[in-house]
Protein backbone atom coordinates (compact mmCIF):
# COMPACT_ATOMS: atom_id res chain seq x y z
CA UNK A 1 0.00 0.00 0.00
CA UNK A 2 2.78 2.42 0.96
CA UNK A 3 4.68 1.51 -2.17
CA UNK A 4 1.66 2.39 -4.35
CA UNK A 5 1.25 5.77 -2.63
CA UNK A 6 4.94 6.59 -3.06
CA UNK A 7 4.76 5.53 -6.70
CA UNK A 8 1.78 7.82 -7.31
CA UNK A 9 3.47 10.72 -5.48
CA UNK A 10 6.64 10.22 -7.51
CA UNK A 11 4.67 10.12 -10.76
CA UNK A 12 2.80 13.28 -9.74
CA UNK A 13 6.09 15.06 -8.93
CA UNK A 14 7.53 14.08 -12.32
CA UNK A 15 4.40 15.38 -14.09
CA UNK A 16 4.56 18.70 -12.22
CA UNK A 17 8.24 19.19 -13.11
CA UNK A 18 7.56 18.23 -16.74
CA UNK A 19 4.65 20.68 -16.95
CA UNK A 20 6.67 23.65 -15.67
CA UNK A 21 9.67 22.73 -17.81
CA UNK A 22 7.53 22.45 -20.94
CA UNK A 23 5.69 25.69 -20.24
CA UNK A 24 8.99 27.54 -19.78
CA UNK A 25 10.48 26.24 -23.03
CA UNK A 26 7.28 26.18 -25.09
CA UNK A 27 6.70 29.96 -24.99
CA UNK A 28 9.19 32.45 -26.38
CA UNK A 29 9.42 35.85 -24.72
CA UNK A 30 11.08 38.82 -26.34
CA UNK A 31 11.22 42.52 -25.52
CA UNK A 32 11.52 44.91 -28.45
CA UNK A 33 12.46 48.57 -28.08
CA UNK A 34 11.11 51.16 -30.49
CA UNK A 35 11.91 54.86 -30.66
CA UNK A 36 9.14 57.42 -31.14
CA UNK A 37 10.91 60.37 -32.77
CA UNK A 38 7.82 62.59 -32.68
CA UNK A 39 7.65 62.38 -28.88
CA UNK A 40 11.35 61.74 -28.29
CA UNK A 41 10.74 58.62 -26.23
CA UNK A 42 11.55 54.93 -26.11
CA UNK A 43 8.68 52.42 -26.23
CA UNK A 44 9.21 48.89 -24.91
CA UNK A 45 7.03 46.06 -26.22
CA UNK A 46 6.96 42.57 -24.71
CA UNK A 47 6.02 39.72 -27.03
CA UNK A 48 5.04 36.18 -26.05
CA UNK A 49 4.33 33.43 -28.58
CA UNK A 50 4.19 29.65 -28.51
CA UNK A 51 7.24 28.31 -30.34
CA UNK A 52 5.46 25.67 -32.42
CA UNK A 53 2.77 28.14 -33.53
CA UNK A 54 5.47 30.67 -34.41
CA UNK A 55 7.22 28.11 -36.61
CA UNK A 56 3.95 27.24 -38.36
CA UNK A 57 3.23 30.94 -38.95
CA UNK A 58 6.75 31.51 -40.31
CA UNK A 59 6.20 28.61 -42.72
CA UNK A 60 2.97 30.22 -43.88
CA UNK A 61 0.76 27.42 -42.56
CA UNK A 62 -1.35 29.59 -40.28
CA UNK A 63 -2.03 33.17 -39.24
CA UNK A 64 -1.64 33.89 -35.55
CA UNK A 65 -4.38 35.81 -33.75
CA UNK A 66 -3.03 38.80 -31.80
CA UNK A 67 -3.87 39.71 -28.21
CA UNK A 68 -2.80 43.04 -26.71
CA UNK A 69 -2.47 43.09 -22.93
CA UNK A 70 -2.95 46.57 -21.46
CA UNK A 71 -1.22 46.73 -18.09
CA UNK A 72 -3.03 49.83 -16.82
CA UNK A 73 -1.79 52.67 -14.67
CA UNK A 74 1.35 52.57 -12.48
CA UNK A 75 2.23 48.97 -13.41
CA UNK A 76 5.14 47.82 -15.56
CA UNK A 77 4.24 46.24 -18.90
CA UNK A 78 5.69 42.87 -17.85
CA UNK A 79 3.57 42.54 -14.69
CA UNK A 80 0.88 40.55 -16.51
CA UNK A 81 3.26 38.04 -18.07
CA UNK A 82 1.24 35.24 -16.45
CA UNK A 83 -1.73 36.31 -18.60
CA UNK A 84 0.50 36.58 -21.66
CA UNK A 85 1.70 33.01 -20.99
CA UNK A 86 -1.86 31.69 -20.79
CA UNK A 87 -2.87 33.40 -24.05
CA UNK A 88 0.34 32.36 -25.81
CA UNK A 89 -0.18 28.75 -24.71
CA UNK A 90 -3.56 28.90 -26.45
CA UNK A 91 -2.00 30.00 -29.73
CA UNK A 92 -2.08 33.82 -29.57
CA UNK A 93 0.73 36.20 -30.37
CA UNK A 94 0.62 38.39 -27.26
CA UNK A 95 1.98 41.93 -27.03
CA UNK A 96 2.19 44.23 -24.03
CA UNK A 97 3.23 47.84 -24.58
CA UNK A 98 4.79 50.15 -21.99
CA UNK A 99 2.66 53.20 -22.68
CA UNK A 100 3.59 55.38 -19.70
CA UNK A 101 7.04 56.55 -18.70
CA UNK A 102 8.70 56.97 -15.33
CA UNK A 103 8.95 60.69 -16.10
CA UNK A 104 5.17 61.03 -16.69
CA UNK A 105 3.14 62.82 -14.04
CA UNK A 106 1.13 60.45 -11.82
CA UNK A 107 -2.53 60.03 -12.69
CA UNK A 108 -3.66 59.48 -9.11
CA UNK A 109 -3.01 62.51 -6.92
CA UNK A 110 -5.08 62.14 -3.74
CA UNK A 111 -6.33 59.20 -1.72
CA UNK A 112 -9.92 58.48 -2.70
CA UNK A 113 -9.70 60.25 -6.04
CA UNK A 114 -10.29 58.00 -9.02
CA UNK A 115 -8.05 59.68 -11.57
CA UNK A 116 -7.05 63.19 -12.51
CA UNK A 117 -9.37 64.46 -15.20
CA UNK A 118 -12.46 62.52 -14.15
CA UNK A 119 -15.39 64.82 -14.75
CA UNK A 120 -17.32 66.01 -11.74
CA UNK A 121 -20.50 64.99 -13.51
CA UNK A 122 -19.29 61.38 -13.58
CA UNK A 123 -18.47 61.51 -9.88
CA UNK A 124 -21.88 63.05 -9.19
CA UNK A 125 -23.56 60.35 -11.28
CA UNK A 126 -21.80 57.66 -9.30
CA UNK A 127 -22.92 59.21 -6.02
CA UNK A 128 -26.50 59.56 -7.32
CA UNK A 129 -26.67 55.97 -8.54
CA UNK A 130 -25.40 54.60 -5.25
CA UNK A 131 -27.90 56.67 -3.24
CA UNK A 132 -30.77 55.66 -5.54
CA UNK A 133 -29.95 51.97 -5.13
CA UNK A 134 -30.02 52.50 -1.36
CA UNK A 135 -33.46 54.12 -1.68
CA UNK A 136 -34.61 51.19 -3.85
CA UNK A 137 -33.54 48.73 -1.20
CA UNK A 138 -35.44 50.65 1.49
CA UNK A 139 -38.61 50.93 -0.58
CA UNK A 140 -38.64 47.25 -1.61
CA UNK A 141 -37.99 45.14 1.47
CA UNK A 142 -39.05 41.90 -0.23
CA UNK A 143 -36.45 42.22 -2.98
CA UNK A 144 -32.78 41.77 -2.21
CA UNK A 145 -29.94 43.23 -4.16
CA UNK A 146 -26.37 42.01 -3.82
CA UNK A 147 -23.44 44.28 -4.38
C-alpha positions, -999 to +999 in steps of 0.1 A: +000+000+000+028+024+010+047+015-022+017+024-043+012+058-026+049+066-031+048+055-067+018+078-073+035+107-055+066+102-075+047+101-108+028+133-097+061+151-089+075+141-123+044+154-141+046+187-122+082+192-131+076+182-167+046+207-169+067+236-157+097+227-178+075+225-209+057+257-202+090+275-198+105+262-230+073+262-251+067+300-250+092+325-264+094+359-247+111+388-263+112+425-255+115+449-284+125+486-281+111+512-305+119+549-307+091+574-311+109+604-328+078+626-327+077+624-289+113+617-283+107+586-262+116+549-261+087+524-262+092+489-249+070+461-262+070+426-247+060+397-270+050+362-261+043+334-286+042+296-285+072+283-303+055+257-324+028+281-335+055+307-344+072+281-366+039+272-384+032+309-390+068+315-403+062+286-427+030+302-439+008+274-426-014+296-403-020+332-392-016+339-355-044+358-337-030+388-318-039+397-282-028+430-267-025+431-229-029+466-215-012+467-181-030+498-168-018+527-147+014+526-125+022+490-134+051+478-156+042+462-189+057+429-178+036+425-147+009+405-165+033+380-181+012+352-165-017+363-186+005+366-217+017+330-210-019+317-208-029+334-240+003+324-258-002+288-247-036+289-265-020+300-297-021+338-296+007+362-304+006+384-273+020+419-270+022+442-240+032+478-246+048+502-220+027+532-227+036+554-197+070+565-187+087+570-153+089+607-161+052+610-167+031+628-140+011+604-118-025+600-127-037+595-091-030+625-069-051+621-037-063+592-017-099+585-027-097+603-060-103+580-090-080+597-116-070+632-125-094+645-152-125+625-142-154+648-148-173+660-117-205+650-135-193+614-136-185+615-099-219+631-092-236+604-113-218+577-093-229+592-060-265+596-073-267+560-085-254+546-052-279+567-032-308+557-055-300+520-051-300+525-014-335+541-017-346+512-039-335+487-012-354+506+015-386+509-006-386+472-016-380+451+015-390+419-002-364+422-030-328+418-022-299+432-042-264+420-038-234+443-044 
